[in-house]
């Protein structure tokens, strides 16, 4: 094998904030849609939906914290 087949890609953080914001928006949309679906779900499915939404909320909080870190890194001159 040649050495070029396993080259790593440079870390590109330039659009991380935007990507995270898109993921958050999609997660919030999924929460809304799943809550609407609960009206037509069995009790067991409702429990599953509630657990998934709790997990989504936790992920959203983590992503919001990551956005804050990324924005701080941008302000401090991180360019890569």
ZAMARGU-4260 file (C-alpha; in steps of 0.2 Angstrom, whole numbers, plus 5000, padded with zeros to 4 digits):
<rodrens>
0) 5000/5000/5000 | 5005/5018/4997 | 5007/5030/5011 | 4995/5042/5002 | 4980/5030/5005
5) 4979/5035/5024 | 4981/5053/5024 | 4971/5062/5037 | 4961/5077/5033 | 4964/5094/5042
10) 4952/5099/5056 | 4940/5111/5048 | 4930/5119/5062 | 4924/5134/5051 | 4906/5129/5050
15) 4904/5119/5066 | 4892/5132/5074 | 4881/5132/5059 | 4881/5113/5058 | 4876/5112/5076
20) 4862/5124/5074 | 4855/5114/5060 | 4856/5098/5070 | 4847/5107/5085 | 4833/5114/5073
25) 4831/5096/5067 | 4830/5089/5084 | 4817/5102/5090 | 4807/5097/5075 | 4808/5079/5079
30) 4802/5082/5097 | 4787/5092/5090 | 4783/5079/5078 | 4784/5065/5090 | 4774/5074/5103
35) 4760/5076/5090 | 4761/5057/5086 | 4759/5053/5105 | 4741/5056/5103 | 4739/5041/5092
40) 4752/5030/5101 | 4750/5016/5113 | 4755/5018/5131 | 4771/5009/5128 | 4775/5019/5112
45) 4772/5035/5122 | 4785/5029/5135 | 4797/5026/5121 | 4794/5043/5113 | 4796/5052/5130
50) 4812/5044/5133 | 4819/5048/5116 | 4813/5066/5118 | 4822/5067/5135 | 4838/5061/5126
55) 4835/5073/5112 | 4834/5087/5125 | 4850/5082/5133 | 4859/5081/5117 | 4852/5099/5112
60) 4859/5106/5129 | 4876/5098/5125 | 4876/5105/5107 | 4872/5122/5114 | 4887/5121/5125
65) 4898/5116/5111 | 4891/5131/5101 | 4897/5142/5115 | 4914/5134/5115 | 4915/5136/5096
70) 4910/5154/5096 | 4923/5158/5110 | 4936/5149/5099 | 4932/5160/5084 | 4933/5175/5095
75) 4950/5170/5101 | 4957/5168/5084 | 4955/5149/5080 | 4955/5149/5061 | 4957/5131/5057
</rodrens>
